[in-house]
Amino acid sequence: MSHQFPHPIVYLITPGKAAPATFETDRRLILDKTRRAVSEGVTLVQLREKQLTAQQLFELAADAAAVTRGSETRLLVNDRFDIAMAAGADGVHLPSDSLPISVIREKVGPDMIVGVSTHSGEEIAAAAEQGADFAVFGPVFDTPGKGRAKGIAELTDICLEAGGLPVVGLGGVDNRNYRSVIGAGAAGFAAIRSLNDPESLSEIMQVLRNE
């Protein structure tokens, strides 16, 4: 782990609804979300647009990288480290079924951020050993289609066992419960629904700025 992050990490993940047929409209919406994230001081933005073609994802990532460049917000591309590198993004986020972290780290070098999805203490230990910069752990709370919620107690145990690797809580995190994620020892929290909603994002960031 070579990257230092502010506390708490606020990690916006795009909804993944962009489609090839509606790309131009979807691109504008995502770039608007990215600009808002930058203006609010969000730590990380992940482009999680799995339906797009490689060319479209590259174009979107390059445009988004131009928005975040020079700001405190770092841009990650889901899974596609090659597109992240080509587009000038800051890093890549690896799903649990992606290539091994050690392989990706060898390809991207030490300067790019590498995050990884995890669901157990064993996976977090492996992520730290293989050179990840942070681990996303979840689902912390109930969220559609993501299986059993891990809960705050398990998140607390995971953070204690993480050995210094930043752990980011994901899954059902919103303006009602993000404080409990931070209180459990997490380095921060990630969200799709609550952080893509302008009012919710603004409310959360305003509270964090005033603390």
C-alpha positions in Angstrom: 0.0 0.0 0.0 1.6 3.2 -1.1 -1.3 5.7 -1.3 -2.6 7.8 1.5 -6.3 8.7 1.7 -8.1 11.3 3.7 -10.4 10.2 6.5 -13.1 9.3 5.9 -12.9 8.0 2.3 -16.1 8.9 0.5 -16.4 6.6 -2.5 -19.0 7.2 -5.2 -19.8 4.3 -7.5 -21.7 5.0 -10.7 -24.9 3.0 -11.2 -23.8 0.9 -14.1 -26.9 1.7 -16.2 -25.1 3.3 -19.2 -25.8 1.4 -22.4 -24.3 1.5 -25.9 -27.5 2.7 -27.5 -27.9 5.6 -25.1 -24.2 6.3 -24.6 -24.2 10.0 -25.4 -27.0 10.8 -23.0 -25.5 8.5 -20.3 -22.1 10.0 -20.7 -23.4 13.5 -20.1 -25.2 12.3 -16.9 -22.1 10.5 -15.6 -19.9 13.5 -16.3 -22.4 15.7 -14.4 -22.2 13.3 -11.5 -18.4 13.4 -11.6 -18.3 17.2 -11.6 -20.7 17.3 -8.7 -18.4 14.8 -6.9 -15.4 17.0 -7.5 -17.2 20.1 -6.2 -18.4 18.3 -3.1 -14.9 16.9 -2.3 -15.7 13.2 -2.8 -12.5 11.1 -2.4 -13.0 8.4 -5.1 -15.3 8.0 -8.1 -15.6 4.6 -9.7 -16.9 4.1 -13.3 -18.8 0.9 -13.0 -20.3 0.8 -16.5 -20.1 -2.8 -17.5 -22.5 -2.6 -20.5 -20.4 -0.2 -22.5 -18.1 -1.2 -25.3 -14.4 -0.9 -24.6 -14.2 2.2 -26.9 -17.1 3.9 -25.1 -15.7 3.1 -21.7 -12.4 4.6 -22.8 -14.1 7.8 -24.0 -16.1 8.1 -20.8 -13.0 7.5 -18.6 -10.9 10.0 -20.6 -13.6 12.6 -20.2 -14.1 11.9 -16.5 -10.3 12.0 -15.9 -10.2 15.4 -17.5 -12.9 16.5 -14.9 -11.1 15.1 -11.9 -7.5 16.0 -12.9 -6.1 18.6 -10.6 -8.7 18.0 -7.9 -8.7 16.0 -4.7 -11.1 13.5 -6.3 -9.5 10.3 -7.7 -11.0 8.4 -10.7 -11.1 4.6 -10.8 -12.3 2.3 -13.6 -14.0 -0.9 -12.7 -12.0 -4.0 -13.7 -10.4 -2.7 -16.9 -6.9 -1.6 -15.8 -5.9 -1.2 -19.5 -8.6 1.3 -20.1 -7.8 3.1 -16.8 -4.2 3.4 -17.9 -5.0 4.5 -21.4 -7.6 7.1 -20.3 -5.4 8.7 -17.6 -7.5 7.5 -14.7 -6.0 7.3 -11.2 -6.6 3.6 -10.7 -8.7 0.5 -11.0 -11.2 -1.3 -8.8 -11.1 -5.1 -9.0 -14.2 -7.2 -8.5 -13.7 -10.4 -6.6 -13.7 -12.4 -9.8 -11.1 -10.2 -11.5 -7.4 -11.1 -12.3 -5.2 -11.5 -9.3 -4.2 -8.3 -7.6 -0.5 -9.1 -7.9 -0.8 -9.4 -11.7 -2.6 -6.1 -11.9 -0.1 -4.4 -9.7 2.7 -5.6 -11.9 1.0 -4.2 -14.9 0.0 -0.8 -13.5 3.0 -0.1 -11.3 3.1 1.5 -7.9 1.6 4.9 -8.8 -1.9 3.7 -9.7 -4.5 3.0 -7.1 -5.7 -0.5 -6.8 -8.9 -1.3 -4.9 -10.5 -4.7 -4.5 -13.9 -6.1 -3.5 -13.8 -8.5 -0.6 -16.3 -10.4 1.5 -14.1 -12.0 4.2 -11.1 -11.4 6.4 -9.2 -13.9 4.4 -9.8 -12.0 1.2 -8.7 -8.8 2.9 -5.5 -10.4 4.1 -4.7 -11.6 0.6 -5.5 -8.2 -0.8 -3.0 -6.6 1.5 -0.3 -9.1 0.8 -0.7 -8.8 -3.0 -0.4 -5.0 -3.0 -3.9 -3.5 -2.9 -4.3 0.0 -1.6 -7.7 -0.5 0.0 -10.4 -3.1 0.3 -14.2 -2.7 -0.1 -16.1 -4.9 2.3 -19.8 -5.7 2.2 -22.6 -5.8 2.1 -22.7 -4.1 5.4 -26.5 -3.4 5.4 -29.3 -4.9 3.4 -29.1 -4.0 -0.3 -31.0 -5.5 -3.2 -29.5 -8.6 -4.8 -26.3 -8.7 -2.6 -27.1 -11.5 -0.2 -26.9 -11.5 3.6 -25.9 -8.3 5.2 -22.6 -8.6 7.2 -23.6 -6.1 9.8 -21.7 -3.6 11.9 -20.3 -6.2 14.3 -18.6 -8.2 11.5 -17.3 -5.0 9.9 -15.8 -4.0 13.2 -14.0 -7.3 13.5 -12.8 -7.1 9.9 -11.4 -3.6 10.4 -9.5 -4.8 13.5 -8.0 -7.7 11.6 -7.1 -5.7 8.4 -3.5 -5.0 9.5 -3.5 -1.4 8.4 -5.1 -1.9 5.0 -7.9 0.7 4.6 -11.4 -1.0 4.6 -14.3 0.8 3.0 -17.8 -0.3 3.9 -20.3 -0.9 1.1 -23.9 -2.0 0.8 -27.0 -0.1 1.9 -24.9 2.8 3.2 -26.8 6.1 3.3 -27.2 9.4 5.2 -28.8 7.5 8.1 -26.1 5.0 8.8 -22.7 6.1 7.3 -21.6 7.2 10.7 -21.9 3.7 12.1 -19.6 2.4 9.3 -16.9 5.0 10.2 -17.5 4.2 13.9 -16.8 0.5 13.3 -13.3 1.4 12.3 -13.7 1.6 8.5 -11.5 4.0 6.6 -14.7 5.2 4.8 -17.8 4.2 3.0 -18.9 3.5 -0.6 -22.4 3.8 -2.1 -24.2 3.8 -5.3 -27.7 5.0 -4.5 -27.1 7.6 -1.7 -24.0 9.2 -3.3 -25.5 9.5 -6.8 -28.5 11.3 -5.3 -27.5 15.0 -5.3 -29.4 16.0 -2.2 -28.1 13.0 -0.2 -24.6 13.6 -1.4 -24.7 17.3 -0.5 -26.1 16.5 3.0 -23.4 14.0 3.8 -20.5 16.0 2.5 -21.7 19.2 4.3 -21.8 17.4 7.6 -18.4 15.9 7.1 -16.9 19.2 6.1 -18.2 20.9 9.2 -16.8 18.3 11.6 
